Amino acid sequence: MDKSLLLQRTRIGFCILLTYFCYSAEGYSVEFNTDILDSEDRNNIDLSRFSRAGYIMPGTYNLGLRLNDRSITEQDVTFREMPHHDGADTPPDIQVCLTREQVDMLGLKEDARAKILFDEDGRCADFSALEGVVMRGDLSTSSLYISVPQAWLEYQDSTWLPPSRWENGIPGMMLDYSLNTSFTRPVNGSQSQTASASGTLGANAGPWRLRGDWQGNYSKTSGQNGGTNQNFDWSRFYAYRAVPALMAKLTMGEDYLSSDIFDSWRYTGASLVSDESQLPPKLRGYAPEVSGIARTNAKVTISQQGRVIYETTVASGPFRIQELNSAVSGQLDVKVEEQDGSVQTFQVTTATIPYLTRPGQVRYKLATGRPSDYSHHVEGPAFGTAEVSWGVANSWSLYGGGIASQDYTSLAVGIGRDLFMFGALSADITQSSATLPSEGRLQGRSYRVSYSKRFDDINSDLTFAGYRFSERDYMTMTEYLDARYRGGSRGSSKELYTVTASKSFTDLRLSAYLSWSHQTYWDRPQSDRYSLSASRYFDLGNWKNLSASVSATRSEDYGRQDDSAWLTMSIPLGQGTASYNGNYNDSGSKRTFSQTAGWYQRLDNGDSYRLTAGTRNSSGDSMTTQASGLYSYRGDNADVTANVGWQQNSYTSAGLSVSGGLTATAEGAALHGSSSRGGTRMMVSTDGVGNVPIGRNGKTNMFGIGVEPSVPSYYRASTSVDVNRLPDDVEISSSPVVEAALTEGAIGFRRFDVLKGAKVIAIFALADGTHPPFGASVRNAKNRELGMVSDGGLAWISGVNPDEELTVFWGGEARCRATLPPLIPNGQSLLPCR
């Protein structure tokens, strides 16, 4: 009979036999009847390790904890013998021993936790008082399966775990960066080169996160009047940690005031703030977004008080940035740098939803320190600020706060009301008192009303974040500091309206979005910003899923008006999309109109590119031809976007954007794609096996280390090996999916059991010509079982490499060793076992 067929039949019969005896036996041990085995040498069989169902030899094993079949973490778990106290002549039981720290990871309720007893050194937990708790070790999957009734567990859902299950990760360092470069050669004038970079350098130790934000710029212009400018600044140094007992975040160092009532300013000190991101997702707030229109491939920079918080390259056309952190609030400065050298700047006032707190919940924000500048110098007197919101009842919230310093004080009080079917409403009054050397004591009030409503019946949202009116002598802390220490004018804001609305027409496959902000001042002209967009999908004959969209913006400030409009129509064709784009821009002194035809395609490897070509008209100039291209690459080590642009009789330009990061720990280091700066990430190890696909786009490096960037904080987040993309000579012996709930900024770590190597049919032969017994275990240097010996020393082993030494175990001991040849054959291989 063919050896491979014999091996297959023997293995199947052997597995059926083991399954029958292991699961049908009523006792803890089984005596096998070896006479029924189809083996040439029935006396040379070792089934000792299968004689007790689920038996694991005493010792310590590195296992993945799986609670109710969900992965928790990887831990060293001890199994020890527990002798019978009744003196019975029976083998001792094997007990799983969990430490106090490991029990804390299970997320048990306090009353359930109190029922668990520990031995004297706290190294072995006794769960006998908790009915229904079952633990089972499985060395074949390197897992400890723990079953706990839901009644003993804290609240958790499919995306959120209780604080007892949060992990602080492992110590390490990180460097996240974003680099943008451009080169422009005009037909007339001097060519220019620019580069800008920003990012975060960080270190983690236990629950603490130490961070430093940095940014730099470089520019060079050729020609007689050209020159070079460059600068680099550490804009901020700070440390923070989560305080799970308070559902809060503690921050120390240079920071920006986080407030739902007062404006933000930079200071050096400490803060303790209720952290909504630690709450279940359904209880968290919203994140602001920034929209606009880019006339060419452009770099968009979003900053707040001079600190760059987001930077990216966008293609020509409307853009909508929704990746900002939910903690970002207040006024944002947006700069759009076009390929032709022109620059758009505008400000976005983030909407404030009504200040409501769930019944019985208290949210607070405390901070103290001294105001500081970007040179890391403190200025002005020490201050203290506090705000609190209390959910009084099912529909009412009270909130308020205050700021106290030597020459500035402010006090606010407000009330929020859930109007149920009519939406939600909040209103507050803020009183300020400031002393300026030139004007003496100034007092004023500011009134604010916020409203929001989700109209489910008509599938639309309306956020009306205010009406805010400020008296002439009212000053925010930011305005006071600017007037007192930087020579700025004192507060002059008068009225502010902010309205955002969206609507979806499902039947028409149409959606629309509108935002408007209107700011008036006591001593200068008003400013306005409007943004409108609408898009519709439709079919035209045999053409399916065509789309048309229009976007328009208007900005008015200091009497200057800028208008932009963009029209796009797209048609899916094969693997890509063809489009028509029309753009109109009126900056007052100059009007331009351009129209292009474009092609966009996403490639099989996840990359994408966009090509456009068309014409451009400017007031006072003749029509010119223009073309542009943009290619985006999401790699294992970085994300790269390259773009080129050309306009007849005007300029030629090229640009490159690179974003990514480096994460290093004692377990290893790896480059990876872009992530939120200094944010949470997951490092994985594949035991030195490289090129293992991780997540959607990543891979482990040559050292078997990979990083999944931008893992959400406090979520039940999963990281996986993509088994569909595994190389042919690589297989994973553990679960390909791991889960974790990491605290903000943590570097999580998980290890996958991965084998790389050939699959071999081997015959093990001892020195006396006999073979290892049926059921003997074949293991590698890492003590991983690669296969099992069947009849006649025949074994199917996988994950082996040339010149590798293998050990054969039976009777609970290592009995002999065999070495693979330098060249592994395709057929059977005879391996002497010495």
Backbone hydrogen bonds, N-H to C=O, Kabsch-Sander energy under -0.5 kcal/mol:
donor,donor_aa,acceptor,acceptor_aa,energy
6,L,2,D,-2.5
7,L,3,K,-2.9
8,Q,4,S,-2.2
9,R,5,L,-2.5
10,T,6,L,-2.6
11,R,7,L,-2.5
12,I,8,Q,-2.2
13,G,9,R,-2.6
14,F,10,T,-2.4
15,C,11,R,-2.4
16,I,12,I,-2.3
17,L,13,G,-2.3
18,L,14,F,-2.4
19,T,15,C,-2.6
20,Y,16,I,-2.2
21,F,17,L,-2.2
22,C,18,L,-2.8
23,Y,19,T,-1.6
24,S,20,Y,-1.3
25,A,21,F,-1.2
30,V,51,S,-3.4
32,F,30,V,-0.6
34,T,32,F,-1.1
36,I,33,N,-1.3
37,L,34,T,-1.3
39,S,37,L,-1.9
44,N,41,D,-1.4
45,I,43,N,-0.6
46,D,774,F,-3.0
47,L,45,I,-0.6
50,F,47,L,-1.6
51,S,48,S,-1.2
53,A,28,Y,-0.6
55,Y,52,R,-2.0
59,G,79,F,-2.4
61,Y,77,V,-2.9
63,L,61,Y,-0.9
63,L,75,Q,-2.8
64,G,142,S,-2.7
65,L,63,L,-0.6
65,L,73,T,-3.3
66,R,144,L,-2.6
67,L,65,L,-0.5
67,L,70,R,-2.5
68,N,66,R,-0.6
68,N,146,I,-3.2
70,R,67,L,-1.7
72,I,65,L,-3.2
73,T,65,L,-0.5
75,Q,63,L,-3.0
77,V,61,Y,-3.3
77,V,75,Q,-0.7
78,T,97,C,-1.1
79,F,59,G,-3.2
80,R,95,Q,-2.1
82,M,93,D,-3.0
87,G,84,H,-0.8
90,T,88,A,-2.1
93,D,82,M,-1.7
95,Q,80,R,-3.1
95,Q,93,D,-0.5
97,C,78,T,-2.8
98,L,96,V,-0.6
100,R,122,G,-1.2
103,V,99,T,-2.2
104,D,100,R,-2.0
105,M,101,E,-0.7
105,M,102,Q,-0.5
106,L,103,V,-1.8
107,G,104,D,-0.9
109,K,152,W,-2.7
113,R,109,K,-2.8
114,A,110,E,-1.9
115,K,111,D,-0.6
115,K,112,A,-0.9
116,I,113,R,-1.1
117,L,126,D,-1.5
119,D,124,C,-1.2
122,G,119,D,-1.5
125,A,98,L,-0.9
126,D,117,L,-3.2
127,F,125,A,-0.6
130,L,127,F,-2.1
131,E,129,A,-0.8
133,V,130,L,-1.4
134,V,132,G,-0.5
134,V,147,S,-2.1
136,R,145,Y,-2.6
138,D,143,S,-2.8
141,T,138,D,-0.7
143,S,138,D,-2.3
144,L,64,G,-2.5
145,Y,136,R,-3.1
145,Y,143,S,-0.5
146,I,66,R,-3.2
146,I,144,L,-0.6
147,S,134,V,-3.4
147,S,145,Y,-0.5
148,V,146,I,-0.6
152,W,149,P,-1.9
153,L,150,Q,-1.4
154,E,107,G,-2.9
157,D,160,W,-2.0
161,L,714,Y,-0.7
165,R,162,P,-2.3
166,W,163,P,-1.6
167,E,741,A,-2.4
170,I,747,I,-2.6
172,G,204,N,-1.3
173,M,664,A,-3.0
174,M,202,G,-2.3
175,L,662,L,-2.4
176,D,200,T,-2.7
177,Y,660,G,-2.4
178,S,198,S,-2.0
179,L,658,V,-3.4
180,N,196,S,-2.9
181,T,656,L,-2.6
182,S,194,T,-2.4
183,F,654,A,-2.8
184,T,192,S,-2.5
185,R,652,T,-3.2
187,V,650,S,-3.0
192,S,184,T,-2.5
193,Q,220,K,-2.6
194,T,182,S,-2.3
195,A,218,Y,-2.7
196,S,180,N,-2.7
197,A,216,G,-2.5
198,S,178,S,-1.7
199,G,214,W,-2.3
200,T,176,D,-1.9
201,L,212,G,-2.7
202,G,174,M,-2.7
203,A,210,L,-2.4
204,N,172,G,-3.0
205,A,208,W,-2.0
208,W,205,A,-1.9
209,R,240,Y,-2.6
210,L,203,A,-2.9
211,R,209,R,-0.5
211,R,238,Y,-3.2
212,G,201,L,-2.3
213,D,236,R,-2.5
214,W,199,G,-2.4
215,Q,233,D,-2.2
216,G,197,A,-3.0
217,N,231,N,-2.2
218,Y,195,A,-2.8
219,S,229,N,-2.7
220,K,193,Q,-2.7
221,T,227,G,-2.4
222,S,191,Q,-2.3
226,G,223,G,-1.2
227,G,221,T,-0.7
229,N,219,S,-2.8
231,N,217,N,-2.3
233,D,215,Q,-2.8
235,S,213,D,-1.2
235,S,233,D,-0.9
236,R,213,D,-1.4
238,Y,211,R,-2.4
239,A,252,M,-3.0
240,Y,209,R,-2.2
241,R,250,L,-2.0
242,A,207,P,-0.5
243,V,248,A,-3.1
246,L,243,V,-1.7
247,M,243,V,-0.7
247,M,244,P,-0.7
248,A,243,V,-1.7
249,K,273,V,-2.6
250,L,241,R,-2.5
251,T,249,K,-0.5
251,T,271,S,-2.4
252,M,239,A,-3.3
253,G,269,G,-2.7
254,E,237,F,-3.1
255,D,267,Y,-2.8
257,L,265,W,-2.5
259,S,257,L,-0.6
267,Y,255,D,-2.6
268,T,370,R,-2.9
269,G,253,G,-2.6
269,G,267,Y,-0.5
270,A,368,T,-2.5
271,S,251,T,-2.4
272,L,366,L,-2.6
273,V,249,K,-2.2
274,S,364,Y,-3.1
275,D,247,M,-2.2
276,E,274,S,-0.8
278,Q,275,D,-1.6
279,L,276,E,-1.7
283,L,280,P,-2.6
284,R,281,P,-1.5
290,V,321,I,-2.1
292,G,319,F,-2.0
294,A,317,G,-2.7
298,A,314,V,-2.2
299,K,337,E,-2.1
300,V,298,A,-0.5
300,V,312,T,-3.0
301,T,299,K,-0.5
301,T,335,K,-2.7
302,I,310,Y,-3.1
303,S,301,T,-0.5
303,S,333,D,-2.7
304,Q,307,R,-2.2
307,R,304,Q,-1.8
308,V,306,G,-0.6
309,I,302,I,-2.5
310,Y,302,I,-1.6
312,T,300,V,-2.1
314,V,298,A,-2.9
317,G,294,A,-3.3
319,F,292,G,-2.6
321,I,290,V,-3.5
322,Q,320,R,-0.7
328,V,325,N,-1.8
332,L,348,V,-3.1
333,D,303,S,-3.1
334,V,332,L,-0.5
334,V,346,F,-3.1
335,K,301,T,-2.4
336,V,344,Q,-3.2
337,E,299,K,-2.7
337,E,335,K,-0.6
338,E,336,V,-0.7
338,E,342,S,-2.8
341,G,338,E,-1.4
344,Q,336,V,-2.8
346,F,334,V,-2.2
348,V,332,L,-2.5
350,T,330,G,-2.2
350,T,348,V,-0.8
353,I,351,A,-0.6
356,L,354,P,-1.5
360,G,391,G,-2.9
361,Q,358,R,-2.4
363,R,389,S,-2.4
365,K,387,E,-2.3
366,L,272,L,-2.7
367,A,385,T,-2.3
368,T,270,A,-2.4
369,G,383,F,-1.7
370,R,268,T,-2.1
372,S,266,R,-1.2
373,D,377,H,-2.2
376,H,373,D,-1.4
379,E,371,P,-3.3
383,F,369,G,-2.7
384,G,404,A,-1.9
385,T,367,A,-2.8
386,A,402,G,-2.1
387,E,365,K,-1.7
388,V,400,G,-2.6
389,S,363,R,-2.9
390,W,398,L,-3.0
391,G,361,Q,-2.5
392,V,390,W,-1.4
392,V,396,W,-0.8
393,A,396,W,-1.5
397,S,416,G,-2.3
398,L,390,W,-2.2
399,Y,414,G,-2.1
400,G,388,V,-2.0
401,G,412,A,-2.1
402,G,386,A,-2.6
403,I,410,S,-2.7
404,A,384,G,-2.5
405,S,408,Y,-1.5
406,Q,382,A,-0.6
409,T,433,S,-2.3
410,S,403,I,-2.3
411,L,431,Q,-2.5
412,A,401,G,-3.0
413,V,429,I,-1.9
414,G,399,Y,-3.0
415,I,427,A,-2.4
416,G,397,S,-3.0
417,R,425,L,-3.7
418,D,395,S,-2.7
419,L,417,R,-0.7
419,L,423,G,-2.3
422,F,419,L,-2.0
423,G,420,F,-2.2
424,A,452,S,-2.6
425,L,417,R,-2.8
426,S,450,S,-2.2
427,A,415,I,-2.2
428,D,448,R,-2.1
429,I,413,V,-2.4
430,T,446,S,-2.6
431,Q,411,L,-3.2
432,S,444,G,-2.8
433,S,409,T,-2.7
434,A,442,L,-2.7
435,T,407,D,-1.9
436,L,434,A,-0.5
436,L,440,G,-2.7
440,G,436,L,-2.8
442,L,434,A,-3.6
444,G,432,S,-1.8
446,S,430,T,-2.3
447,Y,469,F,-3.2
448,R,428,D,-2.3
449,V,467,Y,-2.2
450,S,426,S,-2.7
451,Y,464,F,-3.5
452,S,424,A,-2.0
453,K,462,L,-2.8
455,F,453,K,-0.6
455,F,460,S,-2.7
456,D,454,R,-1.1
458,I,455,F,-0.5
459,N,456,D,-0.7
460,S,455,F,-1.9
461,D,502,S,-1.9
462,L,453,K,-2.5
463,T,500,T,-3.1
464,F,451,Y,-3.8
464,F,462,L,-0.5
465,A,463,T,-0.8
465,A,498,T,-1.3
466,G,464,F,-0.6
467,Y,449,V,-1.7
468,R,466,G,-0.5
468,R,496,L,-2.0
469,F,447,Y,-2.5
470,S,494,K,-3.2
471,E,445,R,-2.9
474,Y,471,E,-1.6
480,Y,476,T,-2.3
481,L,477,M,-2.5
482,D,478,T,-2.1
483,A,479,E,-2.3
484,R,480,Y,-2.7
485,Y,481,L,-2.5
486,R,481,L,-0.6
486,R,482,D,-1.2
488,G,482,D,-2.6
494,K,520,T,-2.9
495,E,520,T,-0.6
496,L,468,R,-2.1
497,Y,518,H,-2.5
498,T,466,G,-1.2
499,V,516,W,-3.1
500,T,463,T,-2.7
501,A,514,L,-3.0
502,S,461,D,-2.6
503,K,512,A,-2.5
504,S,459,N,-2.0
505,F,510,L,-4.0
506,T,504,S,-0.8
509,R,505,F,-0.9
509,R,506,T,-0.8
510,L,505,F,-2.2
511,S,535,S,-2.4
512,A,503,K,-2.9
513,Y,533,S,-2.8
514,L,501,A,-3.0
515,S,531,S,-2.5
516,W,499,V,-2.7
517,S,529,R,-2.2
518,H,497,Y,-2.4
519,Q,527,S,-3.1
520,T,495,E,-2.9
521,Y,524,R,-0.6
522,W,492,S,-3.3
527,S,519,Q,-2.9
528,D,556,E,-2.1
529,R,517,S,-2.1
530,Y,554,R,-2.6
531,S,515,S,-2.4
532,L,552,A,-2.7
533,S,513,Y,-2.5
534,A,550,V,-2.2
535,S,511,S,-2.5
536,R,548,A,-2.5
537,Y,509,R,-2.1
538,F,546,L,-2.6
540,L,543,W,-2.6
543,W,540,L,-2.2
544,K,542,N,-0.5
546,L,538,F,-2.4
547,S,570,S,-1.9
548,A,536,R,-2.2
549,S,568,T,-2.5
550,V,534,A,-2.5
551,S,566,W,-2.5
552,A,532,L,-2.7
553,T,564,S,-2.5
554,R,530,Y,-1.9
555,S,562,D,-2.5
556,E,528,D,-2.9
557,D,560,R,-2.2
560,R,557,D,-2.4
562,D,555,S,-2.7
563,D,586,D,-2.6
564,S,553,T,-2.3
565,A,584,Y,-2.5
566,W,551,S,-3.1
567,L,582,G,-2.9
568,T,549,S,-2.7
569,M,580,Y,-2.3
570,S,547,S,-2.3
571,I,578,A,-3.0
573,L,576,G,-2.6
576,G,573,L,-2.3
577,T,600,Y,-2.8
578,A,571,I,-2.6
579,S,598,G,-2.2
580,Y,569,M,-2.8
581,N,596,T,-2.8
582,G,567,L,-2.7
583,N,594,S,-3.1
584,Y,565,A,-2.6
585,N,592,T,-2.5
586,D,563,D,-2.7
587,S,590,K,-2.5
589,S,587,S,-1.0
592,T,585,N,-2.7
593,F,617,N,-2.9
594,S,583,N,-2.6
595,Q,615,T,-2.0
596,T,581,N,-2.7
597,A,613,A,-2.8
598,G,579,S,-2.7
599,W,611,L,-2.4
600,Y,577,T,-2.6
601,Q,609,Y,-2.0
602,R,575,Q,-0.7
603,L,601,Q,-0.5
603,L,607,D,-3.1
606,G,603,L,-1.8
608,S,632,S,-2.0
609,Y,601,Q,-2.0
610,R,630,L,-2.6
611,L,599,W,-2.4
612,T,628,S,-2.5
613,A,597,A,-1.9
614,G,626,Q,-2.6
615,T,595,Q,-2.1
616,R,624,T,-2.4
617,N,593,F,-3.4
619,S,591,R,-2.6
621,D,618,S,-2.3
624,T,616,R,-2.5
626,Q,614,G,-2.7
627,A,646,W,-2.5
628,S,612,T,-2.2
629,G,644,V,-2.2
630,L,610,R,-2.4
631,Y,642,A,-3.0
632,S,608,S,-3.0
633,Y,640,V,-3.6
635,G,633,Y,-0.7
635,G,638,A,-2.1
639,D,659,S,-3.2
640,V,633,Y,-3.0
641,T,657,S,-2.6
642,A,631,Y,-2.6
643,N,655,G,-2.4
644,V,629,G,-2.3
645,G,653,S,-2.4
646,W,627,A,-2.5
647,Q,651,Y,-2.5
648,Q,625,T,-3.4
650,S,647,Q,-2.0
651,Y,647,Q,-1.1
652,T,185,R,-1.5
653,S,645,G,-2.9
654,A,183,F,-2.2
655,G,643,N,-3.0
656,L,181,T,-2.3
657,S,641,T,-2.9
658,V,179,L,-2.9
659,S,639,D,-2.5
660,G,177,Y,-1.9
661,G,637,N,-0.5
661,G,672,H,-1.9
662,L,175,L,-2.1
663,T,670,A,-2.2
664,A,173,M,-2.8
665,T,668,G,-2.9
666,A,171,P,-0.6
668,G,665,T,-1.1
670,A,663,T,-2.2
672,H,637,N,-0.7
672,H,661,G,-2.2
679,G,676,S,-2.7
681,R,746,A,-2.2
682,M,708,E,-2.1
683,M,748,G,-3.0
684,V,706,G,-2.9
685,S,750,R,-2.1
686,T,704,G,-2.5
689,V,686,T,-1.4
690,G,688,G,-0.6
691,N,700,T,-2.1
694,I,698,G,-2.3
695,G,720,S,-2.8
698,G,694,I,-1.1
700,T,692,V,-1.8
701,N,705,I,-2.6
704,G,701,N,-2.3
706,G,684,V,-2.2
708,E,682,M,-3.2
711,V,680,T,-1.8
714,Y,742,L,-3.5
715,Y,712,P,-0.7
716,R,159,T,-3.2
717,A,715,Y,-1.5
717,A,740,A,-2.4
719,T,738,V,-2.6
721,V,736,P,-2.7
722,D,693,P,-1.7
722,D,720,S,-0.5
723,V,721,V,-1.4
725,R,722,D,-1.6
726,L,723,V,-0.9
730,V,727,P,-1.6
731,E,755,L,-2.5
733,S,753,D,-2.7
734,S,753,D,-0.9
738,V,719,T,-2.8
740,A,717,A,-2.0
741,A,165,R,-0.5
742,L,740,A,-0.5
743,T,167,E,-2.5
746,A,743,T,-2.0
748,G,681,R,-2.8
748,G,746,A,-0.7
750,R,683,M,-1.8
752,F,685,S,-2.9
754,V,752,F,-1.1
755,L,731,E,-3.1
757,G,729,D,-2.8
758,A,800,V,-3.1
760,V,797,I,-3.1
761,I,827,G,-0.5
762,A,760,V,-0.7
762,A,795,A,-2.7
763,I,829,S,-2.6
764,F,762,A,-0.5
764,F,793,G,-2.5
765,A,831,L,-1.8
766,L,770,T,-3.4
769,G,766,L,-1.7
774,F,44,N,-2.4
775,G,789,V,-3.1
776,A,773,P,-2.0
777,S,809,F,-2.4
778,V,787,G,-2.4
779,R,777,S,-0.5
779,R,807,T,-2.9
780,N,784,R,-1.8
783,N,780,N,-1.9
786,L,778,V,-3.2
786,L,784,R,-0.5
787,G,778,V,-1.2
789,V,776,A,-2.7
790,S,794,L,-3.6
793,G,790,S,-1.2
794,L,791,D,-1.2
795,A,762,A,-2.6
796,W,788,M,-0.5
797,I,760,V,-2.7
797,I,795,A,-0.7
798,S,786,L,-1.2
799,G,758,A,-0.6
800,V,758,A,-2.0
803,D,821,P,-1.1
804,E,801,N,-1.7
806,L,818,A,-3.5
807,T,779,R,-2.8
808,V,816,C,-2.8
809,F,777,S,-3.0
809,F,807,T,-0.5
810,W,813,E,-2.0
813,E,810,W,-1.2
815,R,808,V,-2.6
815,R,813,E,-0.6
816,C,808,V,-1.3
818,A,806,L,-2.6
820,L,804,E,-2.6
824,I,822,P,-0.5
829,S,761,I,-2.0
831,L,763,I,-2.8
831,L,829,S,-0.6
833,C,765,A,-3.4
834,R,817,R,-2.6
834,R,832,P,-0.6
